[in-house]
Amino acid sequence: MRITLYFIIMVMTAFFLYMQFANIVFQNPSPFTKVIAHRGASGFAPENTLAAFDLAVEMKADYIELDLQMSKDGELIVIHDPSVERTTNGSGLIQDLTYEEILQFDAGSWFHQQFSGEKVPTLKEVLDRYVGEIGLLIELKEPYRYPGIEQKLAMELTPYLDQKGENSSIVVQSFDIESVQLFHEYAPTIPIGIVISKDNFQGVEQLSDFAIFADFISPSKGVISNRFIQTTEMLELETYPWTIKNQEMYKWLYNIDVNGIITDYPNYENKSERYMNYISTALIICLTIPFATVSLMEMVVYLWNRRGWRKKR
């Protein structure tokens, strides 16, 4: 009777531990999945402005994704398009305008009047304000327009690196493979990635070529599949899909274990609640293991004593 009771206790404990482990692995998103605010919290504030970046920090995003262009006078500025029309009240190509000219434009009113007066920030402003506060995912936009932008970016990032020339909170990506590789020559310690979409992606076989030099891949959500994720994991390439604008897709990507999610809405998921769920589950497991161990030891002692009793008989 006693041995049966111990056996039942051990089976129930093992089942309980398995269910807790399954809850962590299969039901909850990874606590290490990065939340990457696309052009800042651009669902709530004008993209690529300090207002959007500040909001991303407030929403506890892990990284800000931002876009880089270069003005006529060689200033690295944070804006997505090669011209200023869509996101400011100005006009003209960025490569034809000095930064002083771009600084006169309003980069906030197009989104909402409450952001009137927002300016197009320089990369240096962003680095000074956010390095150490939040990670930065910097995208080189159409670098063919700006000869020398790769070296310029590497030089501008240098003061923000540690003594080993590293800073894990700064990463650089582009659609332009040659540009990323050239940047890597100037700054070999900074992680680099390739942005891909259905238009420029040739299939999962191409990922092996990227893995030779890249640290991560940023695929459009339409490229993602189970085979894609399995291949990136095998090649040890991190995956940051873009641009996620609904919670259903957001949750699906979490559940297939991507490394980061680029979204306009970095508040989709309550990170504090997620971490507390992991901590509470871990505590339950830690408290259950000693109980199971004691039960196992008692069962062993009981069996040993019975063995000795039988020998005496």
C-alpha positions in Angstrom: 0.0 0.0 0.0 2.8 2.4 1.0 4.8 1.7 -2.1 1.7 2.3 -4.3 1.1 5.7 -2.6 4.7 6.8 -3.2 4.4 5.7 -6.8 1.2 7.7 -7.3 2.9 10.8 -5.7 5.9 10.5 -8.0 3.7 10.1 -11.1 1.5 13.1 -10.2 4.6 15.2 -9.4 6.3 14.3 -12.7 3.1 15.1 -14.6 2.7 18.5 -12.8 6.3 19.4 -13.6 5.8 18.4 -17.2 2.7 20.6 -17.5 4.5 23.6 -16.0 7.5 23.1 -18.4 5.1 22.8 -21.3 3.4 26.0 -20.2 6.7 27.8 -20.5 7.8 26.2 -23.8 4.6 25.9 -25.8 2.1 28.4 -24.4 4.1 31.5 -23.6 6.2 33.7 -25.9 9.9 33.6 -25.3 11.0 36.2 -22.7 14.0 36.9 -24.9 12.0 37.9 -28.0 12.9 41.6 -28.7 10.2 44.1 -29.2 11.5 46.5 -31.9 9.6 49.8 -32.3 9.4 50.4 -36.1 10.5 54.0 -36.7 9.8 54.5 -33.0 6.2 54.0 -31.7 5.0 55.1 -35.2 1.5 53.9 -34.6 1.1 56.7 -32.0 3.5 59.4 -33.1 5.2 60.7 -36.3 7.7 58.2 -37.5 11.4 58.7 -37.0 11.0 61.6 -34.6 12.2 62.1 -31.1 8.5 62.0 -30.0 8.1 58.5 -31.5 11.4 57.3 -30.0 10.6 58.7 -26.5 7.3 56.9 -26.6 9.0 53.6 -27.6 11.2 54.0 -24.5 8.1 54.7 -22.4 6.4 51.5 -23.8 9.5 49.5 -22.8 10.5 48.4 -26.3 13.9 46.7 -26.5 15.0 48.5 -29.7 14.1 51.4 -31.9 14.3 50.8 -35.6 15.3 54.0 -37.5 16.1 54.9 -41.1 19.2 56.7 -42.2 19.8 59.1 -45.1 22.5 61.8 -45.7 22.0 65.4 -46.4 23.9 67.5 -49.1 26.4 68.7 -46.5 27.1 65.1 -45.2 24.9 65.1 -42.1 23.5 61.7 -41.2 19.8 62.3 -40.6 16.9 60.0 -39.5 14.2 59.9 -42.1 12.7 57.0 -44.2 12.1 58.4 -47.7 14.8 59.9 -50.0 12.7 63.0 -50.2 11.0 65.1 -47.4 7.5 65.5 -48.9 5.7 62.6 -47.2 6.7 63.3 -43.6 7.4 67.0 -43.5 5.9 70.2 -44.9 9.0 70.7 -47.1 10.0 69.5 -50.5 13.1 68.2 -52.3 15.5 65.3 -52.2 17.5 64.9 -49.0 20.7 64.6 -51.0 20.0 68.1 -52.5 19.2 69.8 -49.2 21.6 70.9 -46.4 20.7 69.9 -42.8 20.0 73.5 -41.9 17.4 73.6 -44.7 15.9 70.3 -43.5 15.8 71.6 -40.0 13.3 74.3 -41.0 10.7 71.7 -41.9 7.9 70.5 -39.6 8.1 66.7 -39.3 5.1 66.2 -37.0 2.0 68.1 -38.2 1.3 65.6 -41.0 0.6 63.0 -38.3 -1.3 65.2 -35.8 -1.3 68.8 -34.8 -0.2 67.9 -31.3 3.2 67.0 -32.8 3.6 70.3 -34.6 7.2 71.5 -34.5 8.8 68.1 -34.4 12.1 68.2 -36.4 14.0 65.6 -38.5 16.6 64.4 -36.0 20.3 63.8 -36.7 21.8 60.4 -36.0 24.1 62.0 -33.4 21.0 63.4 -31.5 19.5 60.0 -31.4 22.8 58.3 -30.3 23.3 60.9 -27.5 19.8 60.6 -26.3 19.2 56.8 -26.4 22.4 54.8 -26.3 22.3 53.0 -22.9 18.6 53.6 -22.7 17.3 51.4 -25.5 18.8 49.4 -28.4 19.1 50.9 -31.8 18.5 49.1 -35.1 19.8 51.4 -37.8 18.8 50.9 -41.4 20.8 52.3 -44.3 18.2 53.5 -46.8 19.1 53.5 -50.5 22.9 53.9 -49.7 23.8 54.0 -53.4 22.5 57.6 -53.3 25.2 58.5 -50.7 28.7 57.4 -51.6 30.8 57.0 -48.4 27.8 56.7 -46.1 29.0 53.3 -44.7 32.3 54.8 -43.6 30.6 57.9 -42.2 28.2 55.7 -40.2 31.1 53.6 -38.8 32.9 56.8 -37.7 29.9 58.3 -36.1 29.2 55.1 -34.1 32.8 54.7 -32.9 32.5 57.0 -29.8 29.6 54.9 -28.5 31.5 51.6 -28.6 33.3 50.1 -25.6 37.1 49.4 -25.3 36.7 46.3 -27.3 34.9 48.2 -30.1 31.6 46.6 -29.3 28.1 47.7 -28.3 25.5 45.0 -28.5 22.7 47.5 -28.3 23.6 49.0 -31.8 23.0 46.9 -34.9 22.9 47.9 -38.6 20.9 46.5 -41.5 20.0 47.3 -45.1 18.3 45.8 -48.2 21.6 46.6 -50.0 23.9 43.6 -49.4 27.0 45.2 -50.7 26.5 48.3 -48.5 26.1 46.1 -45.4 29.3 44.2 -46.2 31.2 47.4 -46.8 30.0 48.8 -43.5 31.1 45.6 -41.9 34.7 46.2 -43.2 34.7 49.6 -41.4 33.0 48.3 -38.2 33.5 44.6 -37.9 32.3 44.3 -34.3 28.9 45.8 -34.9 26.2 43.1 -35.8 24.8 43.4 -39.3 21.7 42.2 -41.0 19.9 41.9 -44.3 16.4 43.2 -44.9 14.4 40.9 -47.3 11.0 40.9 -48.9 9.2 38.8 -51.4 10.7 41.1 -54.1 14.3 40.4 -53.4 14.2 37.0 -51.6 15.2 34.0 -53.7 14.2 31.3 -51.3 15.5 29.7 -48.0 18.6 28.4 -49.9 19.8 32.0 -50.1 20.0 32.2 -46.3 23.2 30.1 -46.3 24.8 32.9 -48.3 23.7 35.5 -45.8 24.9 33.5 -42.9 28.5 33.8 -44.1 28.6 37.4 -43.1 25.3 38.5 -41.5 24.2 38.1 -37.9 20.4 38.5 -38.4 17.7 38.7 -41.1 14.8 41.1 -41.2 12.2 39.4 -43.4 8.8 40.9 -44.4 6.1 39.0 -42.6 5.0 37.4 -46.0 8.3 35.6 -46.3 8.0 33.9 -42.9 7.3 30.1 -42.8 8.1 27.2 -40.5 10.8 26.1 -42.9 12.2 29.7 -43.0 12.4 29.7 -39.1 14.0 26.2 -39.0 16.6 27.2 -41.5 17.6 30.4 -39.7 17.8 28.5 -36.4 20.1 25.9 -38.0 22.3 28.7 -39.5 22.2 30.6 -36.2 20.7 33.7 -37.8 18.5 35.8 -35.7 15.1 36.7 -37.3 13.3 40.1 -36.9 10.2 40.1 -39.1 8.5 43.4 -40.1 6.2 45.3 -40.0 3.6 43.8 -37.6 0.4 45.9 -37.3 -2.1 43.5 -35.7 -2.0 41.4 -32.5 -2.9 38.1 -34.1 0.2 38.2 -36.3 2.2 39.5 -33.3 1.2 36.5 -31.2 1.8 34.0 -34.0 5.3 35.2 -34.5 6.0 34.9 -30.7 4.8 31.4 -30.8 7.1 30.3 -33.6 10.1 31.7 -31.7 11.3 34.6 -33.8 14.1 36.6 -32.1 12.5 40.0 -32.4 9.4 41.6 -33.9 9.4 45.0 -35.7 6.1 46.7 -35.0 4.5 50.1 -35.1 2.8 49.2 -31.8 5.4 48.2 -29.2 2.7 48.2 -26.5 0.9 45.1 -28.0 2.2 42.9 -25.3 2.6 43.5 -21.6 6.2 42.5 -21.0 6.0 42.9 -17.2 3.1 40.5 -17.1 5.0 38.0 -19.3 8.1 38.1 -17.1 6.1 37.7 -14.0 4.4 34.6 -15.5 7.8 33.1 -16.2 9.0 33.9 -12.7 5.9 32.5 -11.0 6.1 29.3 -13.0 9.8 28.9 -12.2 9.1 29.3 -8.5 6.4 26.7 -8.6 8.8 24.2 -10.3 11.6 25.1 -7.8 9.2 24.5 -4.8 7.9 21.2 -6.3 11.3 19.6 -7.0 12.3 19.4 -3.3 9.0 17.7 -2.5 9.5 15.2 -5.3 13.1 14.6 -4.2 12.0 13.9 -0.6 9.3 11.5 -1.8 11.8 9.7 -4.0 14.3 9.3 -1.1 11.6 8.0 1.2 10.5 5.5 -1.4 14.1 4.3 -1.9 14.6 4.0 1.9 11.3 2.1 2.2 12.3 -0.3 -0.6 15.7 -0.8 1.0 14.3 -1.6 4.4 11.8 -4.1 2.9 14.8 -5.7 1.1 16.6 -6.0 4.4 13.5 -7.4 6.1 13.1 -10.1 3.4 16.8 -11.1 3.8 16.4 -11.6 7.5 13.4 -13.8 6.9 
